[in-house]
């Protein structure tokens, strides 16, 4: 059977994914190594994702702010464990001026900075410095801040939306008077992420705490949402960190307590990024292109008039009127009246993942009907429906798609979670080519034998089982 993307997922998942980005017109590699240019259709998806996430963040009592892109290197030196986690990825600004030397623009040797700046890989340090000034007493707590920015982490093996040197994200940073309050809030944001991923992106997650070997540099606890891609690999899509007092002591974040004594605060940080887009695409898409849940589709509906020369004007006008009626319901609708052939229009919007396709020909115009097809189900869902029924039921159809896509992904994931009783059993499963998440006793992974398997099969500990933390999930990952 002919597909829009070759190779298919079963033939070469990695190459399929790269081609998916192209055929759906989402992004392209940038002239800067390891970076990408997100194209308008891809950015429209991100805007919808970002705006819905922002609502949920603000509902948690968080205020948005914006902090500098450049961070003094001295700030990183104040938190040794934190800087160790990012040192190999740091991009450094060392000069402030260019000069034409022998006909070539290059850094002016006389403009070398006395102290280099780091292009932010994350902002705990510079936000911590500000919080130390803004917090004076217990009345200033809790302080909850978030920023939507781009960050830089020099990536050796880039892949669009999954690992790029520059990417967009939100990073939240909260401060509390007690450790109990900080840890509870770190878990609260962790749960908020799960709710968002499952009910907005229709992507199921495995929740749990990172093991000590995998937690965020400088954190006491890291809570993660792990997604399972169609090829069985893990994608870490959002994390929330209980930072204890590490950063408050390094940056002097202190407050006068109700007892009149000065004490260090307790901080958290939490973030998600455009990496969620990669997870969204890989979870739902098929060999014909993108498949988007209605909540984050730039166009929830595309209307395609099937015109002939003699009825083109009337049919296009009729389709535009239907589009206006659907927009009045609050839906995002595109009416494609371009001069492309109808089959080419269909393939274009199939590849871009529009949830609901509506086709209208001359006969439909005469009878007051349309032909609808759900992108997630394909041609098996194609059916005729009256215009009145469409207007009455279209929102329920889209809502049902959202639920069905989540349930379909959950069902697929069930077949990719395996219990193994020993490291030998894990070795045998991996050697046999079994894919997915492997649930094994955590204490069986803290030895040289398991470390050898990590090197051999490129696996890692993803998170402890939330229901029984004596077990850990192990998987290959992106």
N, C-alpha and C positions, 0 to 999 in steps of 0.2 A: 504494500500500500504506500502510495506517495505521501510523504510528509514535508512540512515546510522547512524543517531543520534536519540536516544530516551532518554528522552521524546522529543517530537517535540516542536517547538516554541509555538504553541497554548496550549500545555499541561503544560509546565513549562519553561518559557523563560529563567529564571535565570540558571536553571540546563542545559538547552539546550546550553547556552553560554559556561558554564564550560566544557561541553563535546565537543563542537566545538574546543576549544583550544587543547584538547587531540587528537581528530581524525585527525586534520590538522597538528599535530606535530609542534605546534608553541612555546610552553613554558611549564614549569612545576614549581611547588612550590619549592622554595629553602629551604635549611636547616635553614636559618635565617628567623625568623618569619616575615610575611608580605612582603617578597621579592620573586622574581621569577627569574628563569634562562630562558633566551630567547634562544631557540634552533636555529640551523642554518637556518632552513626555515623561522622561524619568524624573525630572525635577517636580512636575505636577504631582506625581505619586508621593514624593518625599514631602511636599507641602501638606498634602492631606494627612499623611502619617504624623508629621510634626505638629500640625494644628490640633489634632485629636489628642496626642500625647501631652501637649501644652495645657489643654483643658484639665486633664487628669492630674498633672503636676500642681497646677494652681489650686485644684480642689483639695490638695493635701496641705494647703497653707503656705505654699512656697512662692516667693517673689522672684521675678526675673531681673537679672542685672547683666553687665558686660564688663569683663576684665581684660587687661592688655594681652596682646599676642606674644610679646617678648617678655621673658622672665629672667631676671639677673641670675647668673650662675651661682652666686652666693646663696640664693634661696634654696637651691638643691643641695648645697653642701651642708645645710642645717639639718637635713633629714637623710642620714646616710643610707638607711635601708631603702628608702624611696628612690633616691638617685641611682642606686645600684640596679633597680628594676628597669630604669629607662635609659641608662647611660649609653647602651649600644644602639639606641634608636634616636638619640638626640641630634637635631639639626642645630648648628651653632652659627650665630651671626658675630663676625669678628671685625668688620669694617663698616664705616658709615658713608663712604663716598667712592665713586668710580673716577678713574683718570685714564685719559688716552695716552698710552705708552707704546711707542713704536707702531702707531696706527691701530692699536687694539685696546678696547675698553677693558679695564681690569681694576681690582681693588687698589685704591691709592695707598701705597705703603705708609704714608704719613697720616692716614685716617684710621689706623688700627685702634680699636677700643681698648681702654685700660682694663675693662672687665667685659668679657663676652656675654652675649645674651642667648638664651635657649628659646627657640620657637616652641611654644607650649605643646608638650605631649599630653598634658593634663594640668589642671590648675590648682591642685591642693595647696601648693606653696604660696602662690601670689594671692590667692583668696584668703589663706590663713593669715598672711601679713596684714591684709585689710581688716579681717575680723578682729585681730588683736587691737586695732584702733577703735573699732566700732562697738566692741563689747566692754562694758564697764562693770555692770552689776547683774544680779540674777533677773532684774526687770528687763534686761535686753535679750533674755533667752525664753524659748528657743529662737534661734535665728536660722531661717531656711532660705537659701538662695539657689538659683539655677541660672545657667547661661546656655544659649544656643550659639555655637561657634564652630569654627574649623580648627583642627589640630594637626600636628605633624609628628609622625613616627616613622623614621626612615625604614622602608620595607624592602627586604632583599628579594622576596618572591611575590610580587604584586599580582592581584587578581581583582578585577573590577567589582566594586561593592563589598567584597569580602576582606581584602587586605590591600589597601593603598596607602602610600606615604602620607597623603593628605586626605582627611575625611571630615564629614560634618557630623556633629553630635550634640547632645545635651549633656551637661554635667551638673549635678546637684551637689551642694555642700551645706550640711546642716550642723548646728552646734547646740549642745544640751548641757544642763546642769549636772546630770547624773548619767552613769553608764547604762543603767536600766532603761532610761528614756531614749538614749542614743541607739542602743541595740534594738529596742522595740521599733523605732522609726526606720532603721535600716531594713528590718523585716517587712515593715509596712510598704516601703517603696519597692521591695522585692515582689511583694504580692500584687502591687499596682501594675508592675511590668507584666506579670503573668496574665492578669485580667485583660490588659491592653493587647497583648500578643494573641491571646486566644479569641477574644471577642471582636477585635478590630481587624487583625491580620488573618484570623482563622488559622493560626499556626499553634499547634499544641506544644507544650514545653514540659521538660522534666526539671523540677525545682530541687534545689538542695544547696548545702554548704560546700564550698571548696575545701579540699584537704589542705593541711598545712603546707604541703609541697607546692600547691597550685594557687594559693591565695594571693591577693593583690599585695604588692610590695608596700610594707608599712601598715598593713591592716591586722587587726585581731581576728576578725571574721570576714569572710567574703561569701555572699549568697549569690547564686547564679541561676539563670534560666537557660537551659540547654535545649536546643532544637535538634531533631533528627531529620536530615535531608533524605531525599529519595534514594540516594546511593548508600545510605546507612551511616554516613559520617555525621559528626557532631558539629554544631555551630553555636558558640557562646554568643547569645544575643543581647544580654543585659545583665549587669551586675550591680550589687549594692554592698557597700563596705562599712563595717564597724571599725573605725580607725582608732578606737580607744583614746588615749591621751598623747599618742606619739606626736601628732602635728601641733596640738595645743602647747605642748612643752617646748617643741622646737621653735615655735613662732610666738610664744608668750600670749596665748589666748587665755586670759584669766578674767575672773569675775568676782565681785564681792558678794558672798553668799548671805543668806538670811541671818546667819550667825555673826556677820560682820567680818568674817575671815576671807582672805584672798585665796582662791583655788583655781586650778586648771580645769578648763571645760573638756567635754567629750564630743568628738566630731564624727561625722559620717560623710561618705561621698557615694554617688550612684550615677550611672550613665548608660545610655543607649546611643546607637549611631546608625549611619547609613548601611552598616553591616546587616541590619534588620531587613533592608531591601533585598540583599542577596538571599537571605533566608526565606523571605516571602516568595521570591521568584523560583527558587529551587524546590520549595515545598509543593507548590501548586501547578507549576507549568508542565506542558506536555510536548510531544514531538512536533506539534504545529505552532508552538509559540507560547506566549505569556498567557497565564490564567490568573485573573485578579479577583479578589473578593470585592463585592460592591462598595464596601466602606472606604476603600482607598483607590478606587478606579477613577481616573480623571474624567472619563465618560462612563457612566453606568449603563447607558443605552446608546446604541448607534442605530439610526434609521437609514435604510438603504432603499431608495426608490429604484425599481426595476423598470427603466424607461425604454420606450421606443421613440423614434423621431417625432411621430405624430402626437404623442401624449406627454412628452417630456416636461413642458412648462406646467401643465395642469397637475401632473403627478408630483413634481417637485414642490409646487405650492401646497398641495394637499399634505405632503410629508412634513413640510415646514410647520403647517398648522398643528399637526399632531405633536411635533416636537415642542411647540410652544405650550400645548396643553399639558404635556408631561413635565416640562420645566416648572409650570405653575404648581405642581405637586412637590416641588423642591428637589427634583432629580437633575442630575448632570447628563445632558443629552446632546448628541451631535447628529445633525442631519447631513449626510454625505451626498451633496448634489454636484460633486465634481464630475468631470467628463470621462472619468475612468470607466472601463467596462465593469458591469455589475460583479462578475466573478472576481475581478481584481480588487474591487472594493471589499468584498467579503473576506478575501484572504488577508488584506491589509489589517482589518480590525480583528480578525481571528488571531493573527500574530501579535497584535497589541493587547489582547486579552480582555476586550470589552465584555462585561458580564452578560448583557442581553442584546441580541441582535434582532432587529425588526426589519422584515422585508415587505415592501408594498409594491405590487404590480397593478396593472390596469384593472384586472378582475377584482382585486382586493379593494381598490378605490370605489368601484361600482357597488360592491356588496357591503362595504363598511367593515371589512375585516383586515387583519394583518397576519403575517406568519412570523412566529417568534422562535428563537433558538437560544438555549442557555449555553454559554461558553464552557462551563465546567462539565456538562454532560454531553455536549456535541450534538451530532445529527440525530441521535436517538430521542432528543428532547424537542425536536422540531414539530410545531403544531400550529394550526390555525386558531385564531381567537377573534371574537368581535371587539370592535373598538371600545364599546361601553364596558365589556368585561375586562379588557386590558386596563382601562383607567381605574376600575374598581380594585383590581387585583395586582397591579404591577409592583406596588411596594411590598406586598406579601411575597411575591415571587422572588424579589431581590433579597428580602430577609431570609427566606428559606434557603436561597443559595449560600448565604453567609453561614448558616447553621450546617448545611450539608457539606460544605467544603471543610469545615473544622472536623466534622465527624468522619469524613473520608480520610483525612490525614491522621486522625487518632487511630482509626482502624488499621491503616497501613503501618503505623508505628508499633502496634501490638506485635506484629510479626517480626519486628526487628529489635526486640528486647529479649535477651537470653540470660538465663541463670546458669552460672558455671560454679562447680564445687571446688575447683582447685586451679592452680596456675597451669598444671599440665593440661587440664581440660580446656582452658582458655587458649593455650598454645595450639592444641589440636584443632579447635574451632577456627582460629585465625589461619592456620596452615591450610585448612580445607576451603578457605575463601568465604567463610560465613561473614555477613556484614551486619552492622548495627551496634547496639549498646550491649555490653556484657556486665551483668551484675554479679559481683564477687565480694567475698569478705575483705574488708579494707586491710586487716592485718596481714592478709596473704600478699599484699602489694608493696610491703615495706621491706623488701629484701633484694639482693643482687639478681636473683633469678627473674623477678618481675622487671627490674631495670633492663635486663637483656632483652626481654620481650618488647619493651618500649622502644628500644633502638632498632630491633629487627622489624617490627610491624608498624612503627610510627604511631603507636597508641599512647594515650595519656589518661590519667584519672580525671573524669569530667566533674563529678560532684558526689557527695555522700547521698545515699538514699534518704529522702526526707522522712519516710515512714519508719525506716530502721537504719540509723546512721552507722551501724556496724558494717554495713555494706556500702560499696562504692560502685558507680557506673564507670566503665572503661570503654573507650572508643577511639577510632581514628577521628581526626578533626580537620576543620578548615582553619 
